[in-house]
Amino acid sequence: MTTIGRREFLQQAAGASLLILAGGGRLRAANPQCKIEVLLKEPVGTISPDIYGHFAEHIGGVIYDGVWVGENSPNANYGGIRRELADRLRRLQPSVIRWPGGCFADSYNWRDGIGPRHQRPVRTNFWINTPFLQAAPDGPAKYEPNTFGTDEFIAFCRLVGAEPYLAANVRSLSARDFHEWIEYCNAPAGSTTLANRREANGSRAPHRVRFWGVGNESWGCGGDFTPQEYATEFRRFTSWVPDFGVHPAFIAAGPNGGDESWTRGFFEALIRRNRDYIRRVYGWGLHYYCGSAGRGAIDFAPADWYQLLGQAAHMEHLIQNHWSAMGELDPDHHAKLAIDEWGAWHPAGTEVHPTHLFGQTSTLRDALVAALTLDIFQRHADKVIMANVAQLINNLHSLFLAHEDRFVVTGNYHVFDMYQAHRNGRSLRTVFSAPEINEAGGPLSGLAALAGSASLHEKRLVLTVVNPSISETRETEIAIPAATVRDATVRTLSHSDIHAHNNFEHPDALVPRDSRLEVKGAELVYAFPPASIVRMILELA
């Protein structure tokens, strides 16, 4: 097989074949550099659709100017919700959206966001003291108008087909406030005063909210608790909660990155009185931001590219280490991981409006961060029950950018679109054999030359692969023991410029390309182009 160059690859027509399946004639590359072995008989677990979840906090331009434009806006909308956002998000079949924070949730009173909008109170936003917002003009980023509240959020979720995940205020509200929020959302029509109030606000039928976060970052902005103190609060908030026919799935406020002492301290304290309390924990909310590298979101050198991708790959160690720590006290692993905040975090300077706190322009580098991370979640389908990229729009690692009448999808959107083919599949153990990355002056710990994951859907195999090398095409043998491929398609996201990104002026600078491949046997050799994300869908005979 002839290995083509990266620029040459991207210029080929969509139908060009880069895959050779060698049969009796052994028509294959002489010495593939790498090998991927997909083990059909070694399933890991079912991939939860909730690992492709999202996060929308009242911060900067996420809600106002992002999700919510208002019913009387000149921008196209569905009852106040930005139409372009809803239409594009619906295509992703989003599983779950977390709201209203984040740290905003730790000062939020849900009662402020219900009832006639013109009567709702205006409050100081949690984030107002940041130097970025102090230099910005006044508006909803500083002073929360509560125009977008519980009922508007539920309407948004229903519009795009997602399940709502509500994060409760443990720092400054009581357990009673939390229980009454559940009652407002889930009590049957006409059954209680709060159910009647929900009906008066336009929703006779219960919202049937299943996912409830018991606090947020309780080790920091969510109360500065010790893990033992937070375990007491978690027990108190989750005691004797009526389910109204919808058994609540409680997500506990888990650790900051690698803080295993928070994990051990919480679980030890939680079960001290009664081991069965562990069954109240549906998800353990790990947060991990891989940060940044270089001068900013767009201004970075090759070494910064590799550094950030290596930092993203660290997610694998966090999952393994916290899972082990949880297992010391929960050997049956009733509680799973819910990684409800993750992504890159670049310094200010590329936001599309001066009120968009933590807004950033995402490049091809961020798309690879997203792909590497989703592959890690898929490889650990037995451990990770939910994940929520931070955040949906106009913020960290966003899938969308918007301001007034302008709107664009980022490379991250295309990654989520490519990876949804994995949802509900059986994750398979997949062995990647490849040389170490050494293009940045030496081997990089935690960054493999090829990484990915595979899932089986009856006779359809989905394989996603990331090649992080800026310059090297990775010619790879793909082995699927005891299987024959009868059809294959490929989608590739890559670019000759590692800084490539979509913006309002160039919305299609970074888009995937599709290929349909001719199948001629049982063994596969494929040339993965540099700086690429590749999704293969292989139909098995």
C-alpha positions in Angstrom: 0.0 0.0 0.0 1.2 3.5 -0.8 1.1 5.8 2.2 0.0 9.3 1.2 0.9 12.5 2.8 -1.4 14.5 5.1 -2.0 17.4 2.8 -2.5 14.9 -0.1 -5.0 12.9 2.0 -7.2 15.9 2.7 -7.3 16.9 -1.0 -8.6 13.5 -2.1 -12.2 13.1 -3.1 -14.6 11.7 -0.4 -14.8 8.3 -2.1 -11.1 7.6 -2.3 -10.0 4.4 -0.6 -7.2 4.3 2.0 -8.0 0.9 3.3 -6.7 -2.4 1.9 -8.1 -5.6 3.2 -5.7 -8.4 2.3 -6.9 -11.9 1.5 -5.1 -14.9 0.1 -2.8 -12.7 -2.1 -1.5 -10.9 1.1 -1.9 -7.5 -0.6 -0.8 -5.4 2.4 1.8 -3.0 3.5 5.2 -4.6 4.0 5.8 -3.4 7.6 3.0 -1.5 9.2 4.4 0.7 12.1 1.4 0.1 14.4 -1.2 -2.5 15.1 -4.7 -2.3 16.5 -6.3 -5.5 17.8 -10.0 -5.5 18.5 -11.0 -8.4 20.7 -14.7 -9.2 20.0 -14.8 -11.8 22.8 -13.6 -9.4 25.5 -16.4 -6.9 26.2 -15.7 -4.2 28.9 -19.3 -3.0 29.4 -22.2 -1.2 27.7 -21.3 2.4 26.8 -23.8 4.7 28.5 -25.3 7.4 26.2 -24.9 9.8 29.2 -21.1 10.0 28.8 -21.9 12.4 25.9 -23.6 14.8 28.2 -23.3 18.6 28.3 -23.2 21.4 30.9 -24.8 24.8 30.9 -24.0 27.2 33.7 -25.1 30.7 34.3 -21.7 32.1 33.6 -20.6 34.7 31.0 -22.5 34.1 27.7 -23.6 30.5 28.2 -27.2 31.1 29.1 -27.8 34.7 28.0 -26.6 35.2 24.4 -26.0 31.5 24.2 -29.0 29.3 25.0 -31.5 32.1 25.8 -32.2 35.0 23.4 -35.7 35.7 24.6 -39.1 35.3 22.9 -39.1 38.8 21.5 -35.6 38.6 20.1 -34.9 39.4 16.4 -32.8 36.1 16.5 -34.8 33.0 15.5 -35.9 31.2 18.6 -38.2 28.5 20.0 -40.0 30.2 22.9 -36.8 32.2 23.7 -34.3 29.4 23.1 -31.8 30.1 20.3 -33.1 28.1 17.2 -29.8 27.4 15.6 -28.5 26.0 18.9 -31.5 23.7 19.4 -31.5 22.5 15.8 -27.8 21.6 15.8 -27.8 20.2 19.3 -30.8 18.0 18.5 -28.7 16.3 15.7 -26.3 15.0 18.3 -29.1 13.3 20.2 -27.8 14.8 23.5 -28.3 12.5 26.4 -28.2 14.7 29.5 -27.5 18.4 30.3 -26.3 19.6 33.7 -27.7 23.0 35.0 -27.5 25.6 36.6 -23.9 25.1 37.6 -21.1 24.8 38.5 -20.2 27.3 41.1 -23.3 29.4 40.2 -25.5 26.6 41.6 -23.9 27.1 45.0 -25.6 30.5 45.4 -28.7 29.8 43.4 -32.3 29.7 44.8 -34.5 27.8 42.4 -37.5 29.8 43.5 -36.0 32.9 41.9 -36.4 31.3 38.5 -40.1 30.3 38.4 -43.3 32.3 37.9 -43.9 35.3 35.6 -40.6 36.5 34.2 -41.2 40.1 34.8 -41.7 39.4 38.5 -38.5 37.4 39.1 -35.8 39.0 41.2 -32.5 40.2 39.8 -29.5 38.9 41.8 -25.8 39.4 41.8 -24.2 36.6 39.7 -21.7 34.4 41.6 -19.0 35.3 39.1 -19.2 39.1 39.3 -16.0 39.5 41.3 -13.8 38.1 38.5 -11.5 40.8 37.1 -12.8 39.8 33.6 -16.4 40.6 34.4 -15.5 43.7 36.4 -14.0 45.1 33.2 -17.1 44.1 31.2 -20.2 46.1 30.6 -23.2 45.6 32.9 -25.7 43.0 32.0 -26.9 39.5 32.8 -23.4 38.1 33.1 -23.0 40.3 36.2 -26.6 40.7 37.4 -28.7 37.5 37.0 -32.2 38.4 35.8 -33.5 34.8 36.4 -35.3 35.0 33.1 -34.1 31.4 32.4 -35.2 29.1 35.2 -36.3 25.6 36.0 -39.2 25.5 33.5 -37.3 27.1 30.7 -34.4 24.7 31.3 -36.8 21.7 31.2 -38.3 23.1 28.0 -34.9 23.4 26.5 -34.1 19.8 27.4 -37.3 18.5 25.9 -36.8 20.5 22.8 -33.4 18.9 22.1 -34.3 15.5 23.5 -32.0 15.5 26.5 -32.6 14.5 30.1 -32.2 17.3 32.7 -29.6 17.0 35.5 -30.2 19.6 38.2 -27.4 20.6 40.6 -28.7 21.6 44.0 -27.3 24.3 46.3 -25.8 22.6 49.4 -23.6 25.6 50.4 -26.3 28.1 51.1 -29.7 26.4 51.0 -31.3 23.7 53.1 -32.2 20.1 52.6 -35.9 21.2 52.7 -35.3 23.6 49.8 -33.8 20.7 47.8 -36.7 18.4 48.6 -39.2 21.1 47.6 -37.4 21.6 44.3 -37.8 17.8 43.7 -41.5 18.2 44.6 -42.0 21.2 42.3 -40.5 19.2 39.4 -41.9 15.7 40.0 -45.1 15.8 42.1 -48.2 14.6 40.2 -50.5 17.2 38.8 -52.9 18.6 41.4 -51.3 16.7 44.3 -49.5 19.5 46.2 -49.3 23.2 46.4 -46.0 23.1 44.6 -47.4 20.9 41.8 -50.2 23.4 41.4 -47.7 26.2 41.2 -45.8 24.3 38.5 -49.1 24.0 36.6 -49.8 27.8 37.0 -46.3 28.3 35.5 -47.3 26.4 32.4 -46.4 22.8 33.2 -49.3 20.6 34.4 -47.5 17.3 33.7 -44.5 16.5 36.1 -41.1 17.3 34.7 -40.0 13.8 35.9 -36.4 14.8 36.6 -34.3 11.8 37.5 -30.7 13.2 37.9 -30.0 15.4 40.9 -26.6 16.7 41.9 -26.2 17.0 45.6 -24.0 20.1 45.6 -21.1 21.1 43.4 -17.3 21.1 44.2 -18.1 20.9 47.9 -14.4 20.9 48.6 -14.2 24.5 47.2 -16.9 27.0 46.0 -19.6 24.6 47.1 -19.0 25.0 50.9 -15.3 24.5 51.7 -16.3 21.3 53.4 -14.0 18.4 54.4 -15.0 15.1 52.9 -16.4 14.0 56.2 -18.5 17.2 56.6 -19.8 16.8 53.0 -20.7 13.1 53.7 -22.9 14.3 56.5 -24.6 16.9 54.2 -25.1 14.3 51.5 -26.8 11.9 53.9 -29.0 14.7 55.2 -30.0 15.9 51.7 -30.8 12.4 50.4 -32.7 11.1 53.4 -36.4 10.4 53.1 -36.8 12.0 49.7 -40.1 11.1 48.0 -39.6 9.7 44.5 -43.0 10.6 43.0 -42.6 7.6 40.7 -39.2 8.8 39.5 -36.5 7.2 41.7 -33.9 10.0 42.0 -30.3 9.3 40.8 -28.1 11.3 43.1 -24.7 12.5 41.9 -22.4 13.3 44.8 -19.8 16.1 44.6 -16.6 14.2 44.0 -12.9 15.1 43.9 -10.9 17.9 42.3 -8.7 16.0 39.8 -6.4 13.5 41.6 -7.5 14.2 45.2 -8.0 10.6 46.3 -8.1 11.7 49.9 -11.5 13.3 49.1 -12.8 10.1 47.6 -11.6 7.9 50.5 -12.7 10.4 53.2 -16.2 10.7 51.7 -16.9 7.0 51.3 -15.5 6.2 54.7 -17.7 8.8 56.4 -20.8 8.0 54.3 -20.9 4.3 55.4 -19.8 4.8 59.0 -23.4 4.6 60.3 -24.8 2.3 57.7 -23.2 0.5 54.7 -26.4 0.7 52.7 -25.9 4.5 52.4 -23.5 3.7 49.5 -26.6 2.8 47.5 -27.7 6.4 47.5 -24.7 7.3 45.3 -25.6 6.9 41.7 -22.6 8.9 40.4 -19.3 10.2 41.9 -18.8 13.6 40.3 -15.1 13.8 39.4 -14.0 17.1 37.9 -10.9 17.4 35.7 -9.8 20.3 33.5 -6.6 19.5 31.5 -5.9 23.2 31.4 -3.9 24.9 28.6 -0.4 25.0 27.1 1.2 27.8 25.3 0.1 31.4 25.2 -3.6 30.7 24.6 -6.3 28.8 22.8 -4.9 29.7 19.3 -1.4 30.8 20.1 0.6 27.6 20.8 3.7 25.8 19.5 4.1 22.1 18.6 5.5 21.4 22.1 2.4 23.0 23.6 0.2 20.8 21.3 1.7 17.7 22.8 1.7 19.0 26.3 -2.0 19.6 26.3 -2.8 16.3 24.7 -0.7 14.6 27.3 -2.5 16.4 30.1 -5.8 15.3 28.6 -4.7 11.7 28.5 -4.1 11.9 32.3 -7.9 11.3 32.6 -7.2 7.6 32.3 -5.1 7.5 35.4 -7.7 9.6 37.4 -10.4 7.1 36.5 -8.3 4.1 37.4 -7.1 5.6 40.7 -10.4 6.9 41.9 -12.2 3.7 40.9 -9.6 1.7 42.9 -10.1 4.1 45.9 -13.9 3.7 45.7 -13.6 -0.1 45.5 -11.8 -0.2 48.9 -15.1 0.9 50.5 -17.6 -0.2 47.8 -16.2 -3.5 46.6 -19.3 -4.2 44.5 -18.9 -0.8 42.8 -22.5 0.2 43.3 -21.4 3.8 42.8 -20.0 4.7 39.3 -18.1 7.7 38.1 -19.9 10.8 36.8 -17.3 13.1 35.3 -19.6 16.0 35.1 -17.0 18.7 34.4 -14.1 18.1 31.9 -12.3 19.9 29.1 -9.5 22.3 28.3 -9.3 25.7 30.0 -7.4 28.4 28.1 -6.7 31.9 29.2 -8.9 34.8 28.1 -8.3 36.5 24.7 -10.3 34.5 22.2 -13.9 35.0 23.5 -16.4 36.3 20.9 -17.7 39.0 23.3 -16.3 40.9 26.3 -19.0 39.5 28.6 -18.3 35.9 27.8 -16.3 34.9 30.9 -14.1 31.9 30.1 -15.2 32.0 26.5 -12.6 30.5 24.1 -12.1 29.6 20.5 -11.5 25.9 20.1 -9.0 24.6 17.6 -8.1 21.2 16.1 -6.0 20.7 19.3 -9.2 20.9 21.4 -11.0 18.6 19.1 -8.3 16.0 19.7 -8.6 16.6 23.5 -12.3 15.8 23.2 -11.7 12.7 21.2 -9.0 11.4 23.4 -11.2 11.9 26.5 -14.3 10.3 25.0 -12.2 7.3 24.0 -11.0 7.0 27.6 -14.6 7.1 28.8 -15.6 4.4 26.3 -12.6 2.2 27.2 -13.9 2.4 30.8 -17.5 1.8 30.1 -17.8 -0.4 33.2 -16.7 2.5 35.4 -18.1 5.8 33.8 -21.8 6.2 33.9 -22.0 9.9 32.9 -19.8 12.7 31.7 -20.6 16.4 30.9 -18.2 18.5 28.8 -17.7 22.0 30.2 -19.4 23.8 28.6 -22.1 23.8 25.9 -21.7 27.2 24.4 -19.6 30.4 24.7 -17.3 29.0 27.3 -14.7 26.3 28.0 -14.4 23.6 25.4 -17.7 24.6 23.9 -19.4 22.9 21.0 -20.9 26.2 19.9 -20.1 29.9 19.8 -22.8 32.6 19.4 -23.3 36.3 19.8 -26.5 38.1 18.8 -27.4 36.8 15.3 -24.1 35.0 14.7 -23.6 31.3 15.4 -21.0 28.7 14.6 -20.2 25.1 15.6 -16.6 24.2 16.7 -14.5 21.2 16.0 -15.7 19.8 19.3 -19.2 19.6 17.9 -17.9 17.4 15.0 -16.1 15.1 17.5 -19.4 14.5 19.4 -21.2 14.0 16.2 -18.6 11.4 15.1 -18.6 9.6 18.5 -22.3 9.2 19.0 -22.1 6.1 16.8 -20.6 4.4 19.9 -23.5 5.0 22.2 -25.2 2.0 23.7 -22.6 -0.3 22.1 -20.6 -3.0 23.9 -17.1 -1.5 24.6 -14.5 -4.0 23.5 -11.0 -4.4 24.8 -8.8 -3.0 22.1 -5.0 -3.3 22.1 -3.0 -0.4 20.5 0.6 -1.2 19.7 2.5 1.9 18.5 5.8 3.7 19.1 6.1 6.4 21.7 5.5 10.0 20.8 8.9 11.6 20.8 8.5 14.5 18.4 8.6 17.2 21.2 12.2 16.3 22.2 11.6 13.0 23.9 9.0 10.5 24.9 5.8 12.0 26.4 4.5 10.2 29.4 0.8 9.3 29.0 0.5 10.2 25.3 0.4 7.2 22.9 1.2 7.5 19.2 -2.2 6.0 18.5 -5.2 5.8 20.9 -8.8 5.0 20.6 -11.7 2.7 21.4 -14.1 0.2 19.8 -17.7 -0.8 20.3 -19.9 -3.6 18.9 -23.5 -3.1 17.8 -24.6 -6.6 16.7 -22.8 -6.8 13.4 -21.6 -3.3 13.2 -18.2 -2.4 14.7 -17.3 1.2 15.5 -13.6 2.1 15.9 -12.3 5.6 16.7 -8.6 6.4 16.5 -6.6 9.5 17.4 -3.2 10.2 15.8 -1.7 13.0 17.9 1.5 13.3 15.8 1.8 16.6 14.0 3.9 15.1 11.2 3.8 11.3 11.2 1.3 9.2 9.2 0.7 6.0 11.2 0.4 3.0 8.9 -1.5 0.5 11.0 -2.6 -3.1 10.8 -6.1 -3.5 12.2 -6.8 -7.1 13.4 -10.3 -8.3 14.3 -9.8 -12.0 15.1 -12.6 -14.4 14.0 -14.4 -11.7 12.0 -14.7 -10.7 8.3 -15.4 -7.2 7.2 -17.9 -6.8 4.3 -18.2 -3.0 4.2 -16.4 -0.1 5.7 -16.8 3.7 5.9 -14.5 6.3 7.3 -15.0 9.8 8.7 -11.9 11.9 9.3 -11.4 15.2 11.1 -8.0 16.8 10.4 -6.3 19.8 8.9 -2.9 20.8 7.6 -2.8 23.6 10.2 -2.9 22.5 13.8 -4.3 25.9 14.7 -7.3 25.5 12.4 -10.7 26.5 13.9 -14.1 27.6 12.9 -15.3 31.2 13.5 -18.1 33.4 12.4 -16.2 34.4 9.2 -15.0 30.9 8.4 -17.6 28.5 9.8 -16.4 25.5 7.8 -12.6 25.8 8.2 -12.6 22.6 10.3 -15.1 19.9 9.1 -14.9 16.1 8.8 -14.6 14.3 5.5 -16.2 11.0 4.6 -14.9 8.1 2.6 -16.5 4.8 1.5 -14.0 2.0 1.3 -13.7 -1.1 -0.9 -13.5 -4.3 1.0 -11.4 -7.2 -0.3 -10.8 -9.6 2.5 -10.1 -10.0 6.2 -7.0 -8.1 7.3 -6.9 -4.3 7.3 -4.1 -1.8 6.8 -4.9 1.9 7.2 -2.8 5.0 7.1 -3.9 7.3 9.9 -3.0 10.9 8.8 -1.2 13.3 11.2 -3.2 15.3 13.7 -6.4 13.4 13.0 -9.5 11.8 14.5 -10.7 8.9 12.5 -14.0 7.0 12.9 -14.4 3.7 11.1 -17.8 1.9 10.8 -17.1 -1.7 9.8 -20.0 -4.0 8.9 -19.1 -7.6 9.9 -20.2 -10.6 7.9 
